[in-house]
Each structure stands twice: as C-alpha cells, then as structure tokens.
C-alpha cells in the first residue's frame, strides 16, 4: 500500500538562501513535486511562466481568490502570491511529495490548512549577512533592499511557530539538515500507517 505524500513547507526572509537549498533538494529527490505559485509580480530575468511561477494580473488573481482556488495566498511587497489547492491535494493523494517555497505569511496559512505538513524556517546568520546576500544577487532596488531588511526582523519573530529551524551559514551543512528533515518526515507514523496496517492484515495469513 502506497504512502500518502508529504507536504514540506520551506520559508525564510528574502535573501536567506532558501531557493538554493530547495533546488538542491529537488535535484536529489525525484519524488518531490515543486508547487508552482501564482503571482502578480513581473517576471525576473530568466524566470519562465509555468515553471517558476504562473504570472497573472491582479484582476485574475482576485477572481481566483473568490473561486476558492488557493490553499493559501498573501500580498507581499505590493504583489499577490498563492498556491492552488486542487494541485496540492491531488498530488499528495498520488503519493507524491509537495515542496512549497513560500513567504512567511503563506507558510503560516499552509501550516494551518495542511494539518500533516512539515514546516521549515531558514535563518540568515545575521542582519549584515542578509543585506550582503540581497545586494549580491542584484535583483532588488535600494528601496526594496531596505524594505526587505526591515521586514526580516518581524519575520524572524514568528520563526518559533515552525517545526524546524535551519541556520544557513554554511550551505552544505544547512542542506544536510534540510535533507534529513525531509527523509525523516517520510517515516512519520501518520504517513507510514498504511504500511503497518498492511503488515498486520497479512500477519495471520503467513
């Protein structure tokens, strides 16, 4: 009997390095499906519609909200982001794991709506390092960098609500911790219960 898939929620302040860690996990494990979010922000250089995000207008996004299309949605820095609920449920029932790369508000909603999920918060080593990473990636204006740094302090205050905290000071170590969380999560009793039930069902026949 196949296990139901697990929902792995990964979040962090902008610039903490969660996207790099997530890409490494997706490259290693073929059973993980990346949950592609809908967003109203403009595509960054190199981003592809349907692969990185589904890029839609604010009018279309609000229409989808009214239809109950999203498992979670949030407005971040003036743009909307959301996760389609039907995709999540169908994927988990097929035994595939779903990985969510979402902002803190979205992650808290997913934790509430997906009761059996595993939530991970990626911590930056310091304010100084976070600012250096934001500047190095070269994707944000000076105004956006200041906004993200100021918001990060507020976001760190809710990190206590997540199941796991990973300090991303050394990439290899941080990845090994994320990898271990994923593997152990697949062995939880609530996920592996069908296997135990099947063993017990066959026990007297053997």
N, C-alpha and C positions, 0 to 999 in steps of 0.2 A: 504494500500500500504506500503510495507516494505521500511525502510530507507536503503540507501547505507551505507556500513560500513565505519568507520573512520580509518585513519592511524595515529597511535600515535608513534612518534619517540622520543626515550629516549637516551640521550648520556651523557658522563661525562669523565673527565680524569680517567685513570686507577687507581682503588683503592678508588674512591669517594663513592662507595656503590650503584651504580645503579642496579646491578644484584639482590641484596637483595630486593630492592624496587619493581623491576619488578616481582620477584617471588611472592611477597605478592599480587600484583595486579592480576596476573594470577590465583592465588588460590581463589581469591574472586569472580572474574567475569568470568563466563563460556562462554560468547560470544566473548571473546578475543582469537584470534589465534596468537601464537608466531611465528614470522618469523624466520625460521632457516637459518642461513647464511652458505655459502660455505667458507671454509678456507683452506689454505695450511700449516698452522702451525700444529705441532704434538698435539695429544690429551693430555690434562692434566689428572691427576688421577681422575677417576670417570666419565669422560666425555664419552658420548655414541654417535657413529655415527648415524645420522638421528634424534637424539633427541636434543643434544646440538648444534652440527654443522654437516655439511656434510664435511668430511675431504677428500680432493683430492690433487693430485700432482700439482706442479706449471705448468707443461705442460698441464694438463687437464683444469686447471683454465684459462690459456691463450687461450685455444681453445674455452672455453665458452664465454670469452670476445669477441672474433672475431665473434661469432654467435649472439651477441647482447642479451645474456642470462640474463644479470644483469640489475636491476634498478639502482644499484649503486655498485661501487667496489672501493677498495683502497688498497694500500700497507702500512702496519703498522708494524714497527719494523722488517722489512725484510720478512713479511708474507702477503699474499693476503687474503682479505675478500670481500664477495659480496652477494647481495640479489637478488634472482631470480625474474624477472619482471612478468612472467606469473602467478606465485603463488599469488603475491600481487593483481593483477587486478582481477583474478577470485574470490578470497576470498572477496574482497570489494564488488563486484557485487552481491554476495550471501547475503549481509547484515551482514557479519561477520567483526568484527574489527580486525585490524592487528597491533600488537605491535612490534616495532623494537628496539632491543638492539644493537646499533652500535657505532663505534668510531666517533670522531668529523668529520673527512673527509667524511665518509659515510653518516653521518647525514645531512651534508650540501648538498650533492648530492641528497639525498632523498627529502629534502625541495624544491629543485629546480625542481625535476621530478614529485613529488606528490603535486600538487598545493593546494589541500584542506587539507593537513596534519596538525597535531598539533605537534609542536616540543618542547621538554623539555630538559633543560640542568641542570644536577645535580652538585651542587657546593660543594667542600670539605670545611670544616670550615677554614682550614689553611694549609700551607705547612707542618708544623710539624705533624698535624693530618693525612694528606695524607701519609706521609712517615711511620708513625706508622702503618697505616692500611695495607700498602703494605708489610711491614715486618711481620706483624701478620699473614697474610694469607699464608705465606710461599711457594708461588708458583714461585717466581722470584729470579734470581741470583742477587748478589750485583750490577753487571754491569747493569742489566735490571732495577733495582730499581732506580739507579742514572739516567738512561736514561728516565724513566717514570716521575720522579720528574722534570727534566729539561724541558721535553716536556709539562708538565702540565701548566706551566706559559704561553706558547704560545697558548695552547688550551683555557685557560681562557680568553684570549684577544678576542676570536671570540664568546664568550658566549652571547654577546649583540645581535647577529643575530638571536637568538632563541626566540620563542613565550613566553616561561615561564622559570623562573629560580627558582630552589628549593635548599635551603641550607640544606644539610644533616648533621646537627649537632646532632639533636635528631631524631632517626629513626621513632618513632610513628608520630611525627608532620610532618616530611618530607613525610611519606606515606599518611597521610590525605590530604596533598596538592596535591600529585600526583593523588590520588583518585578523588579529587574534579575537577581537570583539565580534567580527563577522562570523568566523568559524565557530566560536563557542555559542553564538546566538542560534545557529542552526541545530545545536544539540539540546536546546532547552526542552524541558518536559512537555510544555504546551505545544511545541512543534513536532516533537518525536512521539507523542502519544499514540498516533495511528500505528506506528511500528510495534510498540509494546502491545497494543490491543490485538494486533495480528498474531504475534508470538503466542499470547495467551489463548487465543482462539484455536490455534493449531496444537497447543500443548498436549491435550488429552488424546489427540489422534495419532501422535507419533510414538 
